[in-house]
Amino acid sequence: MMRSTAIVFFFSFVVAACQQRVDYTAQIAQLDKAMLDIDSAKKVFEALPLDSAGALYSSVKEDMSAIQKKYRGEMPKNRAYLLSRYRDIPNNVKGFSQERKAIEKEFELGAEQLRNLREALAAGADVDGKGNKIDQVYVEKYSAEELKFATALVQKVEQVKFGLERSFDDYKEIYPSLAVFIDSVKTLDEPVE
């Protein structure tokens, strides 16, 4: 009996020794890079003139609203073209206010999710916080999702940055040619026929 217990114990020890933890070093490195990318994108995003852009977009919309309410009749083609371009300045970042809030929230959630997955893999966790088994399929699925999320977030920041730069460049180019006209229309008490 003693001998069979020793054999079972030895056999269990050998099986346990052969079942090594899966090495997730490559996935951890990818998650580390994604966290650095998100951190860099966050710094870029926070350095953008977000408040100035919001004020610019509001000003353009206010100007265009005044023109629509108070100006009637014919308009020179050049001015109509410039007003069309001026009106479109806020379209350089579609839904700016909502996009800004969404990106800010994604920075919080994305960084936390990446960090949690990375820590679970580094610690060799067998289950996640919801009790799901962490195995190769789990790691591949969630690593891919988190990397895709990080890439999309970095791209969103680049799009917003490009859109804001274009908005300010367009404003600097167009507004000086329209300033006198816009101011004169805004001071009207009655619509111009």
C-alpha positions in Angstrom: 0.0 0.0 0.0 2.8 2.3 0.9 4.5 1.6 -2.4 1.3 2.3 -4.5 0.8 5.6 -2.6 4.4 6.6 -3.4 3.9 5.7 -7.1 0.7 7.8 -7.3 2.3 10.7 -5.5 5.4 10.5 -7.8 3.2 10.2 -10.9 1.1 13.2 -9.8 4.3 15.2 -9.2 5.6 14.3 -12.7 2.3 15.3 -14.3 2.2 18.6 -12.4 5.8 19.3 -13.3 5.1 18.6 -17.0 2.1 21.0 -17.0 4.1 24.2 -17.1 2.4 27.5 -17.3 2.1 28.9 -20.8 4.6 31.6 -21.5 2.8 34.9 -22.5 6.0 37.0 -22.8 5.2 37.9 -26.4 1.6 39.0 -25.5 2.9 40.9 -22.5 5.4 42.8 -24.7 2.6 43.7 -27.1 0.4 44.9 -24.3 3.3 47.0 -22.9 3.8 48.6 -26.3 0.1 49.3 -26.6 0.1 50.9 -23.2 3.0 53.1 -24.2 1.2 54.0 -27.5 -1.9 55.0 -25.5 0.2 57.0 -23.1 1.9 58.9 -25.9 -1.5 59.5 -27.6 -2.9 60.8 -24.4 -0.1 63.3 -24.1 -0.7 64.5 -27.7 -4.5 64.7 -27.0 -4.0 66.7 -23.8 -1.7 69.1 -25.6 -4.3 69.9 -28.3 -6.1 73.2 -28.1 -9.4 71.5 -27.3 -11.1 74.3 -25.5 -10.0 76.8 -28.2 -11.4 74.5 -30.8 -14.7 74.2 -29.0 -14.9 78.0 -28.8 -14.0 78.3 -32.5 -16.7 75.9 -33.6 -19.3 77.7 -31.5 -18.3 81.0 -33.0 -18.5 79.7 -36.5 -22.0 78.2 -35.9 -23.1 81.5 -34.2 -21.8 83.5 -37.2 -23.6 81.3 -39.7 -26.8 81.3 -37.7 -26.8 85.2 -37.7 -26.2 85.2 -41.4 -29.0 82.8 -42.1 -31.4 84.8 -40.0 -30.5 88.3 -41.1 -29.2 88.1 -44.7 -31.4 87.7 -47.7 -30.9 88.1 -51.4 -28.0 87.8 -53.8 -24.4 87.3 -52.8 -21.2 87.5 -54.8 -19.9 84.1 -55.8 -16.6 84.6 -54.0 -18.2 85.5 -50.7 -20.7 82.6 -51.0 -17.8 80.2 -51.6 -15.9 81.6 -48.6 -19.0 81.3 -46.4 -19.5 77.7 -47.5 -15.9 76.9 -46.5 -16.3 78.9 -43.3 -19.5 77.0 -42.4 -17.7 73.7 -42.9 -14.8 74.4 -40.5 -16.5 72.5 -37.6 -16.9 69.5 -39.9 -13.1 69.0 -39.8 -13.8 67.1 -36.5 -17.3 65.7 -36.8 -19.2 65.8 -33.5 -16.3 67.5 -31.7 -17.9 67.7 -28.3 -19.0 64.1 -28.2 -15.8 62.8 -29.8 -13.8 64.7 -27.2 -15.7 63.1 -24.3 -15.6 59.6 -25.9 -11.8 59.8 -26.3 -11.3 61.0 -22.7 -13.4 58.1 -21.5 -11.6 55.6 -23.7 -8.2 56.7 -22.3 -9.4 55.8 -18.8 -11.1 52.5 -19.7 -8.5 51.4 -22.3 -5.5 51.9 -20.0 -7.2 50.1 -17.2 -8.2 47.1 -19.3 -4.7 46.8 -20.8 -3.1 47.1 -17.4 -5.4 44.4 -15.9 -4.9 42.0 -18.7 -1.1 42.5 -18.6 -1.0 42.0 -14.9 -3.1 38.9 -15.1 -0.7 37.4 -17.7 2.4 38.4 -15.8 1.1 36.9 -12.6 0.1 33.7 -14.3 -3.5 34.0 -13.3 -5.7 31.1 -14.1 -9.0 33.0 -14.0 -10.0 36.6 -14.7 -12.0 38.8 -12.4 -15.3 37.4 -13.7 -14.2 33.8 -13.1 -13.4 33.0 -16.8 -10.6 30.6 -17.4 -7.4 32.2 -18.7 -6.0 29.9 -21.4 -4.4 30.3 -24.8 -7.7 31.0 -26.5 -8.7 33.6 -23.9 -5.3 35.3 -24.1 -5.3 35.4 -27.9 -8.9 36.8 -28.0 -8.5 39.5 -25.4 -5.0 40.5 -26.4 -6.2 41.0 -30.0 -9.2 43.0 -28.8 -7.1 45.3 -26.5 -4.4 45.8 -29.2 -7.2 46.6 -31.8 -8.7 49.1 -29.3 -5.3 50.8 -28.6 -4.6 51.1 -32.3 -8.1 52.6 -32.9 -7.7 55.1 -30.1 -4.3 56.3 -31.3 -5.8 56.7 -34.8 -8.8 58.7 -33.4 -6.3 61.1 -31.6 -4.4 61.5 -34.9 -7.7 62.3 -36.8 -8.7 64.8 -34.1 -5.3 66.4 -34.2 -5.3 66.7 -38.0 -8.9 68.0 -38.0 -8.1 70.7 -35.4 -5.0 71.8 -37.3 -7.0 72.0 -40.5 -9.8 74.0 -38.7 -7.4 76.6 -37.3 -5.6 76.9 -40.6 -8.9 77.3 -42.5 -10.1 79.9 -40.0 -6.9 81.9 -40.4 -7.2 81.8 -44.1 -10.9 82.5 -44.5 -12.1 84.6 -41.6 -10.1 87.8 -42.4 -11.9 88.0 -45.8 -15.3 87.6 -44.2 -14.8 89.5 -40.9 -16.3 92.9 -42.0 -19.2 91.2 -43.7 -20.0 89.0 -40.7 -19.8 91.9 -38.3 -22.0 94.1 -40.4 -24.7 91.3 -40.7 -24.6 90.6 -37.0 -25.2 94.2 -36.2 -28.3 94.4 -38.3 -31.7 94.9 -36.6 -33.7 93.7 -39.6 -32.8 91.1 -42.3 -31.2 92.6 -45.4 -33.3 91.9 -48.5 
